[in-house]
Amino acid sequence: MALDAVFRDQWGRVLATLVGILGDLELAEDAAAEAFAIAAERWPRDGEPTNPTGWLVTTARNRAIDQLRRQQVLAAKTKLLARDLEAGPAGPEALMDDTAAIPDERLELVFACCHPALALEAQVALTLRTLGGLSTEEIALAFLLPFDTMSKRLTRAKHKIRDAGIPFAVPPDHQLPDRLAAVLAVVYLIFNQGWGGGRVDLAAEAIRLGRALADLMPDESEVLALLVLMLLHDARKAARLRDGQVVPLDDQDRGRWDMRQIDEGRALLRRAMARGRTGPYLVQAAIADLHLYQPRDWRQIAALYGTLARQTGSPIVEMNRAVAVAEIDGPEAGLAILDRLDLDHYRYFHSTRAELLRRAGRDGEAHHAYRRALDLAQTEPEQRFLADRVAETAPSV
């Protein structure tokens, strides 16, 4: 396996193992980076070890001990780690052997990164850095922030974990549902930042994180459902833009959809449904699947949005239900729902309302709604699409 592939696949696992050993996220991250740098120098010359992950963990652990000794601090921890290294089957020789089992502690790491004591933006950045292996530069670029701002955000988050004693552990059973919901929300936020913002790299990162969570928690229906939701949306990315403009779902070239990814998502959806627990992500995944069929079953979609609205209380869900209702009962029925919602800050509310107004023949109101959506649009493809709609609904001179 090429080193870059090992890095992408194993960075999170190596770092999680080191955090479990060292109890210090910053020290573990420095040691992991040094181990990968040494691998980049030695592996092309000496060949890849039989157990790359074990080699990286052992090398990083040795470097961490060296750093502690050089600093002449944490002497007790240094002695404890040294004894651990010298102890029989868990020593470096065992880890480098191709039969050695490296404990997978990524789940502990992701719960630490998404701890409620951290601000949401810190949770997102730290998850991308630790589990995804993205550099500070990459994360700063993805979120359109200066490097120094993102670097300080990450440093503050790591210090908060250390100073507040945030546990490196899976929460107890009574806390798990709420904490898992926070983890899934962070991953989905990362996906939407990539999907809605046109940065497909972040969408791909979120899917990688979703796969890791599904591997670690295969019996959690909401974990599987979130992965389904991301896979089904991402499968349409090649058809989503044309000539730099957003292409509505009904106008997309279905031949450009990734059917293997859709089939994978549907297989996972069946697994999630078989668990017998219907959470918000499972409902959203089922809706996303229904949207891929032609013709669409709008009554079933509207019913599922109704279920999701009761689960979440979200006005954005109600907005989406309004679209389905408009397909069944006409645009005025959908507008009646939209007019009850307080979503003036949300760009998709205005573009949705504008489309229904246009379909209802109320072009003057549609024009103003499209202009409001254009004012709030964040990406060039959206801006071009909405600018065209503004022009189309402009009053004739």
C-alpha positions in Angstrom: 0.0 0.0 0.0 1.4 3.4 -0.9 2.3 5.7 2.0 -0.3 8.3 1.0 -3.0 5.6 1.0 -1.8 4.4 4.5 -1.9 8.0 5.7 -5.5 8.5 4.5 -6.7 5.2 5.8 -4.7 4.9 9.0 -4.0 8.4 10.3 -7.1 8.5 12.5 -6.5 5.0 13.8 -2.8 5.6 14.6 -3.6 8.9 16.3 -6.4 7.4 18.3 -4.1 4.6 19.5 -1.4 7.1 20.5 -3.9 9.3 22.4 -5.0 6.2 24.3 -1.4 5.5 25.2 -0.2 9.0 25.9 -3.3 10.7 27.2 -2.3 13.9 25.4 -3.7 14.9 22.0 -1.0 17.4 21.0 1.8 15.1 21.9 0.1 12.2 20.1 -0.4 14.4 17.0 3.3 15.5 16.9 4.5 12.0 17.4 2.2 10.6 14.6 3.3 13.3 12.2 7.0 12.5 12.9 6.4 8.8 12.4 4.8 9.4 9.0 7.7 11.6 8.0 10.1 8.9 9.0 8.1 6.4 7.0 8.2 8.7 3.9 12.0 8.6 4.1 12.6 4.9 5.0 9.8 2.9 3.2 10.8 3.8 -0.3 14.4 2.7 0.5 13.8 -0.2 2.8 10.4 -1.5 1.7 7.1 -1.3 3.5 6.9 -3.2 6.8 4.6 -6.2 7.1 2.4 -4.4 9.6 2.4 -0.7 8.5 0.0 0.4 11.3 2.0 -1.3 14.0 5.3 0.2 12.7 3.8 3.7 12.7 2.3 3.3 16.2 5.6 1.9 17.6 7.7 4.5 15.9 5.5 7.4 17.1 5.4 6.0 20.6 9.2 5.8 20.7 9.4 9.4 19.4 7.0 10.6 22.1 9.1 9.0 24.8 12.2 10.7 23.4 10.4 14.0 23.4 9.3 13.6 27.0 12.8 12.7 28.1 14.3 15.7 26.2 11.9 18.0 27.9 12.6 16.4 31.3 9.0 16.6 32.2 6.4 14.0 33.1 9.1 11.6 34.4 6.6 9.3 35.9 4.7 8.9 32.7 7.9 8.4 30.8 8.9 5.5 33.1 5.4 4.0 32.7 5.6 4.2 28.9 9.1 2.7 28.9 7.9 -0.3 31.0 5.0 -0.7 28.6 7.3 -0.7 25.6 9.5 -3.4 27.2 6.6 -5.6 28.3 6.2 -8.9 26.4 3.6 -9.2 23.6 2.7 -5.5 23.6 6.2 -4.4 22.9 7.5 -2.9 19.6 8.5 -6.2 18.1 5.0 -7.6 18.6 3.4 -4.5 17.1 5.6 -4.7 14.0 4.7 -8.4 13.5 2.1 -9.0 10.9 -0.1 -10.9 13.3 -0.2 -8.0 15.9 -3.7 -6.6 16.7 -3.8 -2.9 17.0 -6.8 -1.8 19.1 -9.1 0.5 17.1 -9.7 3.5 19.4 -11.1 5.9 16.8 -14.5 5.8 18.4 -13.1 7.2 21.6 -11.3 9.9 19.7 -14.4 11.0 17.8 -16.4 11.3 21.0 -13.6 13.4 22.5 -13.5 15.7 19.5 -17.3 16.1 19.5 -17.6 16.7 23.2 -20.4 19.2 24.1 -17.8 21.3 26.1 -16.3 22.3 22.8 -17.8 24.9 20.5 -19.4 23.4 17.3 -16.8 25.0 15.0 -14.1 23.5 17.1 -15.7 20.1 17.0 -15.8 20.2 13.2 -12.3 21.4 12.8 -10.9 18.9 15.3 -12.7 16.0 13.8 -11.3 16.8 10.3 -7.8 17.2 11.7 -7.7 14.1 13.9 -10.0 11.6 12.3 -9.7 12.8 8.7 -6.1 13.7 8.7 -6.6 17.0 6.9 -3.9 19.6 7.4 -4.6 22.9 9.1 -4.1 24.6 5.7 -6.7 22.3 4.1 -9.3 22.9 6.8 -8.7 26.7 6.7 -9.1 26.7 3.0 -12.3 24.5 3.1 -13.9 26.9 5.5 -12.6 30.1 3.9 -10.7 31.1 7.0 -7.1 32.5 7.4 -4.6 29.8 8.4 -3.7 31.6 11.7 -7.4 31.7 12.7 -7.9 28.0 12.1 -4.6 27.1 13.8 -5.6 29.0 16.9 -9.0 27.4 16.8 -7.5 23.9 16.8 -4.9 24.8 19.5 -7.7 26.1 21.7 -9.7 23.0 21.2 -6.8 20.7 22.1 -6.0 22.8 25.2 -9.7 22.6 26.2 -9.6 18.8 26.0 -6.5 18.7 28.1 -7.5 21.4 30.7 -11.1 20.3 31.1 -10.1 16.7 31.4 -12.5 15.7 28.6 -12.5 11.9 28.7 -11.0 9.8 25.9 -13.8 7.3 26.1 -17.1 6.2 24.6 -19.9 7.7 26.8 -21.9 5.5 29.2 -25.1 4.0 27.9 -27.4 6.7 29.4 -25.4 9.5 27.6 -24.8 7.7 24.3 -27.9 8.7 22.4 -27.4 12.5 22.9 -23.6 12.3 22.4 -24.0 10.1 19.2 -26.5 12.6 17.8 -23.8 15.3 18.3 -21.2 13.3 16.5 -23.5 12.6 13.6 -24.5 16.2 13.4 -20.8 17.2 13.0 -20.2 14.7 10.3 -23.4 15.8 8.4 -22.4 19.4 8.8 -19.0 18.6 7.2 -20.8 16.9 4.3 -23.2 19.8 3.8 -20.3 22.3 3.8 -18.8 20.3 1.0 -22.0 19.6 -0.9 -23.7 23.0 -0.5 -20.5 24.9 -0.8 -19.2 23.1 -3.9 -16.2 21.7 -2.1 -16.5 18.0 -3.0 -13.4 17.2 -1.0 -15.2 17.9 2.3 -18.2 15.8 1.1 -15.8 13.0 0.5 -14.2 13.4 3.9 -17.6 13.2 5.6 -18.3 10.0 3.7 -15.0 8.6 4.9 -15.9 9.5 8.5 -19.3 8.0 8.0 -17.8 4.7 6.8 -15.5 4.7 9.8 -18.4 5.2 12.2 -20.4 2.5 10.4 -17.5 0.1 10.8 -17.2 1.0 14.5 -20.9 1.0 15.3 -22.5 -1.4 12.8 -25.7 -2.0 14.9 -26.6 1.7 15.2 -29.3 2.4 12.6 -28.8 6.2 12.7 -25.1 5.7 11.9 -25.9 3.6 8.9 -28.7 6.0 7.8 -26.4 9.0 7.9 -23.9 7.1 5.6 -26.9 6.2 3.3 -28.0 9.8 3.2 -24.5 11.1 2.2 -24.0 8.3 -0.4 -27.3 8.9 -2.2 -26.7 12.7 -2.4 -23.1 12.3 -3.4 -24.0 9.8 -6.1 -25.5 12.7 -8.1 -22.6 15.1 -7.9 -21.4 14.6 -11.5 -24.9 15.6 -12.8 -25.5 18.4 -10.3 -23.7 21.2 -12.3 -23.8 22.1 -16.0 -21.8 24.9 -17.4 -21.2 26.1 -13.9 -24.8 26.3 -13.0 -26.9 24.2 -10.6 -29.1 21.7 -12.4 -32.5 20.9 -10.7 -33.0 17.2 -9.8 -35.6 16.6 -12.5 -33.3 18.0 -15.2 -30.2 16.0 -14.2 -28.7 13.5 -16.6 -29.4 10.2 -14.7 -26.7 8.5 -16.8 -24.2 10.5 -14.9 -25.3 9.3 -11.5 -23.1 6.8 -9.7 -25.4 3.8 -9.7 -22.9 1.6 -7.8 -22.9 4.1 -5.0 -26.7 4.3 -5.1 -27.0 0.5 -4.9 -24.6 0.5 -1.9 -26.7 3.2 -0.2 -29.9 1.2 -0.8 -28.4 -2.0 0.6 -27.3 -0.1 3.7 -30.7 1.5 4.0 -32.3 -2.0 4.1 -29.9 -2.9 6.9 -30.7 0.2 8.8 -34.5 -0.3 8.4 -34.1 -3.9 9.7 -32.9 -2.5 13.1 -36.4 -1.5 13.8 -35.5 2.0 15.1 -36.7 5.0 13.1 -34.7 8.1 13.8 -34.4 11.4 11.9 -31.5 10.3 9.7 -33.3 7.1 8.7 -36.3 9.1 7.7 -34.1 11.5 5.7 -32.3 8.6 4.0 -35.7 7.1 3.0 -36.8 10.4 1.5 -33.5 10.8 -0.4 -34.0 7.3 -1.8 -37.6 8.1 -2.9 -36.4 11.2 -4.7 -34.2 9.0 -7.0 -37.2 7.2 -8.5 -39.1 8.4 -11.5 -42.0 9.3 -11.1 -41.6 10.3 -7.5 -44.2 9.2 -4.9 -44.9 12.7 -3.6 -47.6 11.5 -1.1 -45.1 9.1 0.6 -42.5 11.9 0.5 -44.9 14.3 2.1 -45.9 11.8 4.8 -42.2 11.1 5.6 -41.5 14.8 5.9 -44.5 15.1 8.3 -42.9 12.3 10.4 -39.5 14.1 10.3 -41.1 17.4 11.2 -42.7 15.8 14.3 -39.3 14.3 15.3 -37.3 17.4 14.8 -39.6 20.4 15.1 -37.5 22.0 12.3 -39.0 24.7 10.1 -36.6 23.6 7.3 -38.2 20.2 7.3 -41.6 22.0 7.0 -40.3 23.9 4.1 -39.4 20.7 2.3 -42.8 19.2 3.2 -44.3 22.3 1.5 -42.6 21.4 -1.7 -44.1 17.9 -1.6 -47.5 19.2 -0.8 -47.3 21.6 -3.7 -46.6 18.7 -6.0 -49.8 17.0 -4.8 -52.2 19.9 -4.2 -50.7 22.8 -6.2 -48.3 25.7 -5.5 -50.8 27.7 -3.4 -51.1 24.8 -0.9 -47.3 24.8 -0.6 -47.2 28.5 -0.2 -49.7 28.4 2.6 -47.2 26.3 4.6 -44.2 28.4 3.7 -46.0 31.6 4.7 -46.2 30.3 8.3 -42.4 29.8 8.6 -39.8 32.2 10.0 -36.9 31.5 7.7 -36.0 34.9 6.3 -32.3 34.3 6.9 -32.3 31.0 4.9 -31.5 31.3 1.2 -33.2 28.1 0.2 -36.5 29.3 1.8 -36.6 32.2 -0.6 -35.6 30.2 -3.7 -38.2 27.6 -2.8 -40.9 30.2 -2.2 -39.9 32.0 -5.5 -40.3 28.8 -7.5 -43.8 28.1 -6.1 -44.8 31.8 -6.7 -43.6 31.5 -10.3 -45.6 28.3 -10.7 -48.6 30.0 -9.3 -48.3 32.8 -11.9 -47.3 35.4 -9.4 -44.2 36.5 -11.2 -43.8 39.9 -9.5 -43.6 38.3 -6.1 -41.4 35.5 -7.5 -39.0 38.1 -8.8 -38.5 39.7 -5.4 -38.1 36.3 -3.7 -35.5 35.3 -6.2 -33.6 38.5 -5.6 -33.7 37.9 -1.9 -32.3 34.4 -2.5 -29.6 35.8 -4.7 -28.6 38.2 -2.0 -28.0 35.3 0.4 -26.4 32.8 -2.1 -22.9 31.7 -1.2 -21.6 29.9 -4.2 -21.1 31.0 -7.8 -23.2 28.2 -9.3 -26.1 29.1 -7.1 -25.6 32.8 -7.9 -25.7 32.2 -11.7 -28.8 30.0 -11.4 -30.6 32.6 -9.3 -29.5 35.5 -11.5 -31.1 33.7 -14.5 -34.3 33.3 -12.5 -34.3 37.0 -11.5 -34.0 37.9 -15.2 -36.7 35.6 -16.3 -39.2 37.0 -13.8 -38.3 40.6 -14.2 -41.3 42.8 -15.2 -41.3 43.8 -18.8 -40.4 47.4 -19.6 
